[in-house]
């Protein structure tokens, strides 16, 4: 079965390189989204349907229901993507690789993340604090009415750093490791965590498995993201790779998330900022550690500086993946 090669390196690295390039240039077209939706919305519907049926009973029953739901979700996604990989393989190696790259391009979100974060800086400049709060509420869960301008900017940059890890580097890592199936399985886990992995009365037991598995599969990407940001800082004017490294060593382990602290600390240290810290979700105040020891009073210019660092890191990621794909193919 020649299509099996499309699930292993070096073919998966080739798929990843093409997917990153396609997504950076075109993103996910709005017309396609309106007509067909997005893989994450399809996965989300299945997660919601399973939750309605299985999140019942005692805490133990809810935890077992969450485990069962996660297994059903992963089996469904794996089966669907392996069928797509087999169909793509029927077109021949080159066309199959391209077809899978087009499908895999829906999994990372380089372009949309850039657009949404830039929109916050643009809204602050055009419409002041009201516009900034409205724009940042589209990308973070905290109460926008509790944010002044500096907090809006911090929230946007924190979202940029964290989503660079779990929205771009993590799916890229798993596409590279396992092709379309690897990337889609990661996206399913990450979507499940975002929907049910909350410490609330409804989801604390049911979402336990999704939250723990999401922490595990994001672990390599969070560290890789920090390294990419350090390397990007070395190539970016007025950014400090040594500052990023110091902030990671000092602060990353103090974040309430086992993974988010790495990219947030790297971003903060590279730009001489202070990120994270206490924030309000709904009516609940969350006491989180600060990442970085620089300025906490931020403005729109700091968002643009973070976006410049982010774009450099994305370019570095693509260069490394493309070089790896070509080198591995040559040596194979």
C-alpha atoms as one frame of an Amber mdcrd trajectory, in Angstrom:
protein
   0.000   0.000   0.000   2.123   2.937  -1.275  -0.132   5.520   0.391   1.219
   4.409   3.778   4.345   6.449   2.960   2.171   9.569   3.141   1.782   8.999
   6.891   5.522   8.924   7.676   8.512  11.259   7.212   9.886  12.444   4.874
   6.487  12.673   3.127   4.828  14.141   6.211   7.469  16.886   6.327   6.764
  17.644   2.676   3.033  17.773   3.428   3.725  20.085   6.366   5.969  22.457
   4.399   3.371  22.807   1.645   0.530  23.170   4.177   2.313  25.969   6.038
   3.006  27.777   2.772  -0.581  27.412   1.531  -2.050  28.574   4.844   0.310
  31.551   5.122  -0.633  32.734   1.629  -4.345  31.945   1.515  -5.506  31.197
   5.052  -8.861  29.426   5.198 -11.079  31.114   2.577 -14.223  32.781   3.952
 -16.320  31.405   1.094 -15.250  27.867   1.919 -16.049  28.441   5.580 -19.529
  29.741   4.748 -20.204  26.833   2.375 -18.708  23.905   4.275 -17.613  25.114
   7.694 -14.175  24.212   9.060 -12.698  20.941  10.379 -12.726  22.412  13.889
 -16.467  23.163  13.632 -17.140  19.592  12.442 -15.092  18.195  15.326 -16.866
  20.583  17.700 -20.295  19.289  16.684 -19.247  15.727  17.458 -17.791  16.782
  20.826 -21.009  18.626  21.712 -23.194  15.660  20.703 -21.121  13.242  22.779
 -21.161  15.577  25.765 -24.964  15.820  25.727 -25.242  12.026  25.880 -22.358
  11.057  28.146 -21.932  13.878  30.673 -24.425  12.494  33.188 -24.617  10.841
  36.574 -22.121  10.752  39.418 -18.666  12.354  39.152 -17.192   8.884  38.492
 -19.748   8.217  35.731 -19.011  11.621  34.212 -15.266  10.971  34.224 -15.756
   7.582  32.546 -18.127   9.230  30.067 -15.466  11.799  29.230 -12.889   9.078
  28.616 -15.318   7.187  26.373 -16.214  10.351  24.463 -12.536  11.123  23.869
 -11.901   7.593  22.567 -14.887   7.818  20.207 -13.741  11.234  18.982 -10.182
  10.100  18.286 -11.274   6.877  16.602 -13.666   8.802  14.331 -11.074  11.405
  13.359  -8.379   8.776  12.783 -10.646   6.659  10.598 -11.819   9.628   8.508
  -8.329  10.995   7.900  -6.812   7.589   7.117  -9.539   7.079   4.496  -8.734
  10.514   3.018  -5.024   9.639   3.002  -5.721   6.373   1.195  -7.894   8.142
  -1.405  -5.188  10.777  -1.933  -2.648   8.007  -2.458  -4.671   6.685  -5.394
  -3.799   9.871  -7.304  -0.097   9.033  -7.190   2.648  10.149  -4.877   3.081
  13.780  -5.959  -0.624  14.578  -6.386  -1.473  12.708  -3.216   1.096  14.698
  -1.251  -0.309  17.967  -2.642  -3.904  16.952  -1.888  -3.046  16.117   1.707
  -1.139  19.399   2.049  -4.251  21.316   0.966  -6.320  19.448   3.572  -3.664
  19.860   6.265  -3.482  23.619   5.574  -6.788  23.936   7.454  -5.136  22.857
  10.722  -2.513  25.572  11.524  -3.708  29.186  11.789  -0.717  31.426  11.049
  -2.601  33.937   8.945  -5.802  34.210  10.985  -3.887  34.612  14.248  -1.865
  37.460  12.752  -5.020  39.143  11.419  -6.958  38.881  14.698  -4.131  40.183
  16.870  -3.287  43.016  14.479  -6.970  43.978  14.551  -6.668  44.711  18.284
  -3.824  47.191  17.736  -5.654  48.795  14.815  -8.880  49.104  16.848  -7.046
  50.766  19.748  -5.569  53.338  17.384  -8.801  53.985  15.485 -11.481  53.667
  18.178  -9.647  53.881  21.491 -10.278  51.631  24.467 -13.842  50.705  23.448
 -12.651  49.421  20.075  -9.693  47.625  21.626 -11.892  45.852  24.165 -14.295
  44.780  21.430 -11.472  43.403  19.256  -9.632  41.597  22.058 -12.861  39.943
  23.259 -12.791  37.946  20.004  -9.554  36.187  20.944  -9.480  35.937  24.770
 -11.954  34.720  27.374 -11.342  37.326  30.053 -13.859  40.034  30.900 -13.093
  42.899  28.451 -14.754  45.497  30.673 -12.065  44.867  33.301  -9.237  45.787
  30.896  -7.554  49.159  30.498  -5.456  49.852  27.385  -2.308  48.229  28.795
  -4.281  45.123  29.799  -5.874  44.912  26.340  -2.403  44.958  24.798  -1.088
  42.373  27.238  -4.058  40.115  26.525  -3.481  40.362  22.769   0.232  39.562
  23.057  -0.387  36.700  25.499  -2.939  35.252  23.087  -0.458  35.616  20.240
   2.233  33.746  22.185  -0.001  30.966  23.489  -1.835  30.431  20.199   1.456
  30.397  18.305   2.196  27.297  20.356  -1.103  25.416  20.360  -2.579  26.822
  17.154   0.468  26.653  14.887   3.556  24.897  16.221   1.614  22.034  17.836
  -0.444  21.072  14.763   2.704  21.488  12.659   4.617  19.166  14.998   1.944
  16.472  14.801   1.474  16.814  11.025   5.221  16.344  10.688   5.068  13.305
  12.968   1.982  11.641  11.495   0.708  13.453   8.431  -2.897  14.589   8.101
  -4.007  12.033  10.692  -1.465  13.214  13.270  -2.442  16.850  12.809  -6.183
  16.145  12.882  -5.903  14.017  16.034  -4.054  16.867  17.745  -6.733  19.338
  16.643  -9.454  17.067  17.992  -7.742  16.847  21.394  -7.149  20.588  21.522
 -10.749  21.372  20.532 -12.079  18.943  23.138  -9.996  20.649  25.810 -11.226
  24.097  24.755 -14.862  22.931  24.914 -15.005  20.634  27.933 -11.637  20.847
  29.687 -12.775  23.464  32.208 -12.730  23.305  35.993 -16.421  24.018  36.408
 -19.136  21.906  38.075 -20.356  20.739  34.672 -17.004  19.810  33.141 -14.550
  19.163  35.980 -15.026  15.374  35.934 -16.188  14.934  32.337 -13.390  17.013
  30.808 -10.600  15.526  32.932  -9.271  13.181  30.218  -9.383  15.847  27.499
  -7.558  18.399  29.654  -4.830  15.960  30.737  -4.252  14.643  27.206  -4.137
  18.183  25.820  -1.431  19.078  28.341   0.571  16.050  27.210   0.332  16.560
  23.435   1.134  20.275  23.763   4.267  19.697  25.817   6.762  19.325  22.920
   5.283  22.231  20.952   5.393  24.669  23.866   9.121  24.067  24.267   9.724
  24.261  20.511   7.742  27.516  20.374   9.962  29.027  23.052  13.071  28.009
  21.074  11.615  29.485  17.876  10.937  32.778  19.648  14.487  32.862  21.038
  15.873  32.270  17.535  13.502  34.866  16.059  14.624  37.385  18.698  18.211
  36.895  17.519  17.063  37.965  14.038  14.774  40.797  15.124  15.956  44.314
  15.834  15.259  45.518  19.385  14.486  41.983  20.605  16.637  40.043  23.058
  17.258  36.287  22.758  19.088  36.304  26.095  16.157  38.117  27.712  13.802
  35.464  26.354  15.990  32.660  27.703  16.230  34.255  31.162  12.474  34.758
  31.361  11.815  31.149  30.377  14.193  29.782  32.993  12.867  32.059  35.719
   9.132  32.289  34.992   7.780  29.548  32.693   7.428  26.983  35.460   5.362
  29.368  37.602   2.503  29.667  35.089  -0.698  27.857  36.087  -0.544  26.038
  32.735   2.275  23.481  32.257   2.713  24.706  28.680   1.497  28.301  28.216
   4.265  29.751  30.367   6.965  28.768  27.874   5.831  30.855  24.869   4.499
  33.678  27.053   7.743  33.971  29.008   9.771  33.803  25.794   7.693  36.559
  24.180   7.836  38.743  27.289  11.582  38.348  27.786  12.388  38.884  24.119
  10.471  42.179  23.999  11.265  43.451  27.505   7.644  43.191  28.654   5.671
  41.760  31.550   2.789  39.463  30.597   0.174  37.261  32.303  -0.294  38.142
  35.975  -3.717  38.524  37.646  -6.720  38.719  35.314 -10.530  38.427  35.467
 -12.611  35.777  33.657 -16.286  36.677  33.931 -16.556  37.667  37.594 -13.677
  35.456  38.766 -10.237  36.884  39.486  -7.391  34.495  38.612  -4.087  35.050
  40.390  -1.397  34.029  37.895   2.347  34.658  37.981   3.930  37.360  35.849
   5.992  36.302  32.849   8.980  38.589  32.265  10.188  41.501  34.349   9.903
  44.383  31.865   7.200  46.983  31.265   3.592  46.135  32.106   2.234  49.421
  30.688   1.889  48.473  27.033   0.491  50.208  23.957  -0.447  49.304  20.361
   3.184  49.633  19.239   4.064  46.713  21.515   1.486  44.539  19.749   3.101
  45.378  16.419   6.534  44.507  17.861   5.165  41.143  19.009   3.659  40.523
  15.579   7.021  41.212  13.940   8.684  38.652  16.219   5.870  36.192  15.521
   6.217  36.503  11.739   9.946  35.934  11.972   9.351  32.818  14.086   6.799
  31.527  11.549   9.311  32.048   8.742  11.947  30.199  10.749   9.583  27.298
  11.334   8.823  27.007   7.621  12.510  27.199   6.717  13.405  24.435   9.170
  10.565  22.190   7.997  11.306  22.705   4.289  15.025  22.117   4.837  14.267
  18.970   6.820  11.914  17.643   4.147  14.425  18.201   1.338  17.333  16.786
   3.334  15.429  13.682   4.480  14.124  13.035   0.946  17.661  13.350  -0.456
  19.106  10.935   2.116  16.282   8.395   1.827
